[in-house]
Amino acid sequence: MHSATLLPNGKVLIAGGVGNSGYLVSAVLYDPATNTWSATGSLATARNFHTATLLPNGKVLVAGGYNDSFLASAELYDPATETWSAPGGLATARIYHSATLLPNGQVLIVGEATATALWPVPNFTTRPPPAGRPPAV
């Protein structure tokens, strides 16, 4: 499954997913004002079932996912340059996880109710689950 992220300029970034030829590195922009699609920079790593989070600075953090193996990598999309960079990675590979922007600008990444990771930090870190965490489902 690809991700779709509404950017501050009103365009929507569609990244990754799976197609007829397998897992995708492609990313495209949809402009609802003109009903047009345009290519943008490609991901470095093909990924499916990842998360995409709009950051306060307008960049998009794409983390984790799957492409025949579980991914711990992350990528950062800059709409101003339409390029991707590698900000570091998760300490634990993630699929079917969630990512939530916190009020302090960090992104909380949670998967399998076993650990959390916070971004931005120098190289992603994994922290033990908090006491009293909900049971795994």
C-alpha positions in Angstrom: 0.0 0.0 0.0 1.3 3.4 -0.9 1.1 6.5 1.2 -0.7 9.8 0.5 0.4 13.0 2.3 -1.2 16.4 1.9 1.6 19.0 1.5 1.4 22.6 2.7 1.3 23.8 -1.0 -2.0 21.9 -1.5 -0.4 19.1 -3.5 -0.6 15.4 -2.4 2.6 13.3 -2.3 1.9 9.6 -3.3 4.9 7.4 -2.4 5.8 3.8 -2.8 3.4 0.9 -2.8 3.2 -2.1 -5.1 2.5 -2.3 -8.8 2.6 -4.9 -11.6 6.4 -5.0 -11.5 6.6 -5.3 -7.7 7.5 -2.9 -4.9 7.7 0.7 -6.0 10.4 3.4 -5.5 8.3 5.9 -7.4 6.7 9.0 -6.0 4.2 11.4 -7.7 2.5 14.6 -6.9 -1.2 15.2 -7.4 -2.4 18.8 -7.7 -6.1 18.9 -6.9 -6.3 22.6 -8.1 -5.5 21.5 -11.7 -6.4 17.8 -11.5 -2.9 16.9 -12.7 -0.2 14.4 -11.8 3.6 15.0 -12.0 6.6 12.9 -11.3 8.9 13.8 -8.4 12.0 12.3 -6.9 12.1 8.6 -6.3 12.5 6.9 -3.0 15.9 5.2 -2.5 14.2 2.1 -1.2 11.1 0.5 -2.6 8.6 0.2 0.2 5.0 -0.9 0.9 3.0 -0.6 4.1 5.2 2.3 5.3 4.1 5.4 7.2 4.4 9.0 5.9 4.2 11.9 8.3 4.1 15.6 7.4 6.6 17.4 9.7 6.2 21.0 10.9 9.0 22.1 8.5 6.9 20.9 5.5 9.1 17.8 4.9 7.6 14.3 4.9 9.1 11.5 6.9 8.6 8.0 5.4 9.5 5.2 7.7 9.6 1.4 7.7 7.5 -0.9 5.5 8.1 -4.0 3.5 9.7 -5.1 0.2 10.3 -8.8 0.6 11.8 -8.0 4.0 10.8 -5.8 6.9 12.4 -2.3 6.7 14.1 -0.3 9.4 15.1 2.5 6.9 13.5 5.9 6.7 13.6 8.7 4.1 12.8 12.4 4.2 11.1 14.2 1.3 11.7 17.9 0.7 8.9 19.4 -1.4 11.1 22.5 -2.1 13.7 20.5 -3.9 11.5 17.4 -4.7 14.3 15.2 -3.4 14.7 12.5 -0.8 17.4 12.1 1.9 18.2 9.5 4.5 17.9 10.9 8.0 18.8 7.6 9.7 16.7 4.6 10.4 14.6 2.9 13.0 16.4 0.6 15.5 13.7 -2.0 14.8 12.2 -2.9 11.4 8.5 -2.0 11.2 5.5 -3.0 9.2 1.8 -2.3 10.1 3.0 0.4 12.5 1.7 3.9 13.2 3.4 7.3 13.2 2.1 10.3 15.1 3.4 13.8 15.0 3.8 15.0 18.6 3.4 18.6 19.8 7.2 18.9 20.3 7.8 18.1 16.6 9.0 14.5 17.1 7.3 11.6 15.5 6.2 8.7 17.7 6.5 5.4 15.7 4.8 2.4 17.4 4.5 -1.2 16.1 3.4 -4.5 17.5 2.8 -2.8 20.9 6.4 -3.8 21.8 8.5 -0.7 21.3 8.4 3.0 20.3 10.8 5.1 18.3 11.1 8.8 18.3 12.2 11.0 15.5 14.1 13.3 15.1 17.1 12.1 17.0 20.6 11.2 15.8 19.8 7.8 14.2 16.4 6.6 15.3 16.3 4.9 18.7 14.1 2.3 20.1 12.9 2.7 23.7 11.3 0.1 25.9 7.5 0.2 26.1 6.1 2.4 28.8 4.8 0.7 32.0 1.2 -0.3 31.8 1.2 -0.5 28.0 -1.9 -2.0 26.3 -1.8 -5.7 25.7 -0.8 -6.9 22.2 -3.7 -7.7 20.0 
